[in-house]
Amino acid sequence: MQDYIHSVPGRMRLKTMKIKKNPESADFLQRRLALINGVHGASINKITGSIVINYDHRKVNLTHILKHLEHAGVYRPEATISQEQYVSESMVKAGEWAGKFLLGATVERAIENAGISLISALI
């Protein structure tokens, strides 16, 4: 899974494997984020690797917060995709899965019907 980020003014979510692979870093990150003027709170889920940060966008901007996350080693801009890219990639994968499922079901049904036809012809 690739890391992704989604944000609206005052709230951002970063989903990263770095927290999942190193849950001890979550406590350090929580303390670091608390020191940023304008950050109201951060919720870090060590199991999913999700970091949600609520902030006052009039006091601190997203770029400043991302710099802190980058320095903490949990955010790499070049390895992160947007929420829209993440959803798009997920939809493509779901479409591929659905296509394989439907093709498999169609082939299975055709083989089943061919077998019944063969038996009928022999009787």
Buried (B, 14 or more C-beta within 10 A) or exposed (E): EEBBBBBEEBBBBBBBEBBBEBBEBBEEBBEBBEEBEBBBEBEBBBEEBBBBBEBEBEEBEBEBBBEBBEEBEBBEEEEBBEEEEBEEBEEEEEEEEEEEEEEEEEEEEEEEEEEEEEEEEEE
